[in-house]
Amino acid sequence: MLLALTVHHQSVHLVLNYSLSIIESFCLKMIYEVKQQISHLLITKKSRDGRCSGEVRIHSAIVRPAHAKR
């Protein structure tokens, strides 16, 4: 499964049929920790239904989604 991330004005638009909860709890938190220039990042996660994997493409040096502000 492919997970496409597009960065616009420090906001991330998620495209694909992943649940938003999985994205926020797993994928994006990994991306926050990186904060470096990356062309793509391969991620894998085990779920109750089995194994799900995804590919995250980042088009920005630092990804800071607007909803991530605390």
N, CA, C and O of each residue as an XYZ file, in Angstrom:
280
protein
N       0.843     -1.198      0.000
C       0.000      0.000      0.000
C       0.873      1.241      0.000
O       1.883      1.301      0.701
N       0.488      2.211     -0.773
C       1.258      3.445     -0.847
C       0.544      4.558     -0.097
O      -0.662      4.759     -0.246
N       1.308      5.268      0.704
C       0.776      6.421      1.428
C       1.471      7.663      0.902
O       2.686      7.805      1.037
N       0.704      8.560      0.304
C       1.289      9.748     -0.295
C       1.079     10.950      0.616
O      -0.044     11.232      1.034
N       2.159     11.653      0.919
C       2.067     12.867      1.733
C       2.458     14.058      0.868
O       3.515     14.054      0.237
N       1.616     15.063      0.841
C       1.933     16.279      0.117
C       2.005     17.431      1.109
O       1.102     17.613      1.925
N       3.078     18.203      1.036
C       3.280     19.274      2.008
C       2.947     20.621      1.387
O       3.556     21.016      0.393
N       1.992     21.323      1.962
C       1.635     22.658      1.500
C       1.548     23.598      2.696
O       0.708     23.413      3.577
N       2.412     24.599      2.725
C       2.406     25.588      3.794
C       2.430     24.914      5.169
O       1.633     25.241      6.049
N       3.359     23.966      5.336
C       3.550     23.265      6.599
C       2.302     22.516      7.048
O       2.091     22.318      8.244
N       1.484     22.105      6.100
C       0.348     21.255      6.433
C       0.412     20.015      5.562
O       0.775     20.083      4.388
N       0.060     18.897      6.143
C       0.181     17.641      5.411
C      -1.188     17.145      4.973
O      -2.113     17.047      5.778
N      -1.305     16.837      3.701
C      -2.544     16.276      3.179
C      -2.334     14.786      2.945
O      -1.465     14.392      2.168
N      -3.120     13.969      3.609
C      -2.956     12.527      3.509
C      -3.820     11.975      2.385
O      -5.014     12.264      2.294
N      -3.197     11.182      1.542
C      -3.921     10.586      0.427
C      -3.755      9.074      0.459
O      -2.665      8.561      0.207
N      -4.807      8.377      0.759
C      -4.926      6.928      0.632
C      -5.890      6.392      1.663
O      -6.388      7.145      2.500
N      -6.155      5.116      1.616
C      -7.133      4.559      2.526
C      -6.476      3.955      3.760
O      -6.738      2.805      4.114
N      -5.631      4.731      4.404
C      -5.186      4.433      5.757
C      -6.148      5.178      6.679
O      -6.686      6.221      6.309
N      -6.359      4.651      7.857
C      -7.183      5.400      8.802
C      -6.339      6.520      9.378
O      -5.142      6.344      9.607
N      -6.953      7.673      9.614
C      -6.221      8.842     10.086
C      -5.570      8.576     11.434
O      -4.504      9.116     11.729
N      -6.210      7.741     12.257
C      -5.649      7.442     13.572
C      -4.324      6.706     13.440
O      -3.386      6.972     14.191
N      -4.244      5.787     12.492
C      -2.993      5.058     12.286
C      -1.912      6.011     11.800
O      -0.758      5.917     12.218
N      -2.287      6.923     10.921
C      -1.326      7.878     10.382
C      -0.762      8.745     11.497
O       0.454      8.892     11.619
N      -1.637      9.318     12.306
C      -1.184     10.229     13.347
C      -0.385      9.506     14.417
O       0.597     10.043     14.929
N      -0.802      8.284     14.761
C      -0.159      7.590     15.874
C       1.149      6.933     15.465
O       1.991      6.667     16.322
N       1.339      6.666     14.191
C       2.544      5.943     13.784
C       3.377      6.700     12.766
O       4.510      7.091     13.048
N       2.815      6.904     11.584
C       3.594      7.419     10.465
C       4.142      8.820     10.729
O       5.349      9.048     10.639
N       3.253      9.750     11.052
C       3.680     11.138     11.180
C       4.644     11.336     12.338
O       5.566     12.145     12.241
N       4.442     10.601     13.444
C       5.349     10.752     14.577
C       6.766     10.355     14.194
O       7.730     10.956     14.668
N       6.898      9.353     13.346
C       8.221      8.975     12.865
C       8.823     10.093     12.037
O      10.017     10.377     12.129
N       7.979     10.728     11.222
C       8.465     11.794     10.349
C       8.910     13.003     11.170
O       9.898     13.655     10.831
N       8.185     13.303     12.244
C       8.556     14.438     13.081
C       9.962     14.263     13.637
O      10.721     15.228     13.735
N      10.310     13.029     14.003
C      11.607     12.774     14.616
C      12.747     12.938     13.617
O      13.870     13.264     14.001
N      12.466     12.715     12.354
C      13.525     12.766     11.354
C      13.954     14.204     11.091
O      15.105     14.572     11.331
N      13.021     15.014     10.596
C      13.266     16.437     10.344
C      14.539     16.660      9.516
O      15.340     17.543      9.821
N      14.707     15.872      8.496
C      15.841     16.035      7.600
C      15.342     15.924      6.174
O      14.199     15.537      5.931
N      16.209     16.266      5.236
C      15.820     16.145      3.835
C      15.770     14.673      3.458
O      16.774     13.965      3.537
N      14.594     14.223      3.049
C      14.433     12.836      2.643
C      13.666     12.802      1.329
O      12.754     13.598      1.110
N      14.039     11.888      0.474
C      13.274     11.729     -0.761
C      12.087     10.823     -0.507
O      10.982     11.082     -0.985
N      12.318      9.755      0.250
C      11.211      8.885      0.613
C      11.576      8.106      1.869
O      12.753      7.933      2.185
N      10.569      7.646      2.570
C      10.775      6.901      3.807
C       9.880      5.671      3.794
O       8.669      5.774      3.602
N      10.486      4.513      3.999
C       9.718      3.281      4.014
C       9.306      2.966      5.441
O      10.135      2.980      6.351
N       8.021      2.682      5.636
C       7.524      2.387      6.970
C       6.752      1.082      6.966
O       6.140      0.708      5.965
N       6.790      0.393      8.098
C       6.020     -0.838      8.237
C       5.373     -0.852      9.609
O       5.948     -0.345     10.572
N       4.206     -1.418      9.705
C       3.504     -1.472     10.979
C       2.633     -2.718     11.020
O       1.967     -3.052     10.039
N       2.640     -3.401     12.154
C       1.785     -4.570     12.325
C       0.458     -4.137     12.930
O       0.417     -3.344     13.870
N      -0.616     -4.666     12.380
C      -1.941     -4.356     12.900
C      -2.661     -5.649     13.248
O      -2.166     -6.737     12.955
N      -3.816     -5.534     13.865
C      -4.580     -6.721     14.240
C      -4.986     -7.530     13.013
O      -5.073     -8.757     13.063
N      -5.233     -6.825     11.915
C      -5.656     -7.501     10.687
C      -4.485     -8.169      9.976
O      -4.680     -8.910      9.012
N      -3.266     -7.908     10.451
C      -2.083     -8.456      9.793
C      -1.009     -7.398      9.697
O      -0.913     -6.511     10.545
N      -0.201     -7.499      8.658
C       0.862     -6.518      8.487
C       0.471     -5.499      7.425
O      -0.050     -5.860      6.369
N       0.719     -4.250      7.703
C       0.477     -3.211      6.710
C       1.754     -2.409      6.538
O       2.411     -2.060      7.519
N       2.099     -2.123      5.323
C       3.304     -1.363      5.051
C       2.946     -0.180      4.172
O       1.917     -0.192      3.497
N       3.784      0.833      4.178
C       3.489      2.008      3.370
C       4.754      2.743      3.007
O       5.800      2.550      3.627
N       4.655      3.578      2.009
C       5.781      4.390      1.586
C       5.403      5.850      1.731
O       4.373      6.285      1.218
N       6.235      6.605      2.430
C       5.956      8.015      2.662
C       6.935      8.849      1.856
O       8.149      8.705      2.004
N       6.419      9.707      1.017
C       7.270     10.596      0.246
C       7.129     12.005      0.811
O       6.028     12.548      0.906
N       8.260     12.579      1.181
C       8.251     13.912      1.785
C       8.848     14.899      0.787
O       9.945     14.684      0.271
N       8.122     15.979      0.520
C       8.591     16.970     -0.439
C       9.074     18.232      0.272
O       9.082     19.317     -0.310
N       9.472     18.084      1.521
C       9.946     19.243      2.268
C      11.020     18.795      3.239
O      11.047     17.634      3.647
N      11.912     19.713      3.614
C      12.987     19.360      4.533
C      12.430     19.070      5.915
O      12.855     18.119      6.572
N      11.491     19.877      6.356
C      10.885     19.688      7.671
C       9.374     19.603      7.517
O       8.751     20.490      6.933
N       8.793     18.543      8.039
C       7.349     18.366      7.949
C       6.710     18.748      9.272
O       6.938     18.088     10.286
N       5.919     19.799      9.271
C       5.243     20.241     10.485
C       3.766     20.471     10.181
O       3.361     21.594      9.879
N       2.963     19.420     10.258
C       1.529     19.572     10.011
C       0.894     20.551     10.986
O       1.293     20.633     12.148
N      -0.097     21.293     10.505
C      -0.729     22.319     11.336
C      -1.398     21.717     12.556
O      -1.383     22.315     13.632
N      -1.999     20.509     12.396
C      -2.716     19.903     13.510
C      -1.772     19.312     14.546
O      -2.218     18.826     15.585
N      -0.463     19.349     14.271
C       0.501     18.770     15.204
C       0.915     19.755     16.292
O       1.615     19.388     17.236
N       0.482     21.004     16.158
C       0.859     22.012     17.155
C       0.195     21.707     18.486
O      -0.996     21.405     18.554
N       0.995     21.795     19.545
C       0.438     21.520     20.878
C       0.752     22.663     21.821
O       0.369     22.621     22.991
